Amino acid sequence: MSIAISTALSALQGSLAQFDASAAKIANSVVDGGVSADPLHALIDQLQIKQAFQANAAVIQTSLDMENSSFQLWA
């Protein structure tokens, strides 16, 4: 496994943990039938986490494409 893939996988795991924490903030934000201001910030966090996740997934795909191209050159 390449360093790029290993690093991106680690970042994906971090993104999942951040998303879980953000979801918990949203779930815990309902107080006495009302909603606090925190869900808005948590949703914004989730959008940023989504972007980071997609970027790291693209790194993995690009790295795999490059490895496949390298193998095809040597075959």
LINKA-V701702 format. One line per field, one symbol per residue. phi: phi as a letter, one per 20 degrees, with the letter a starting at -180 (. if undefined). psi: psi as a letter, one per 40 degrees, with the letter a starting at -180 (. if undefined). burial: 1 if it has 16 or more other ideal C-beta (glycine too) atoms within 10 Angstrom, else 0. Layout:
# LINKA-V701702
phi->???
psi->???
burial->???
This chain:
# LINKA-V701702
phi->.ffffffffffffffffffffffffffeefclmddfffgfffffgffffgfffffffffffffffffffffffee
psi->hidddddddddddddddddddddddddeehhfeihiedddddddddddddddddddddddddddddddddddde.
burial->000110010011001001100100110010000000001001001100100110010011001000000000000
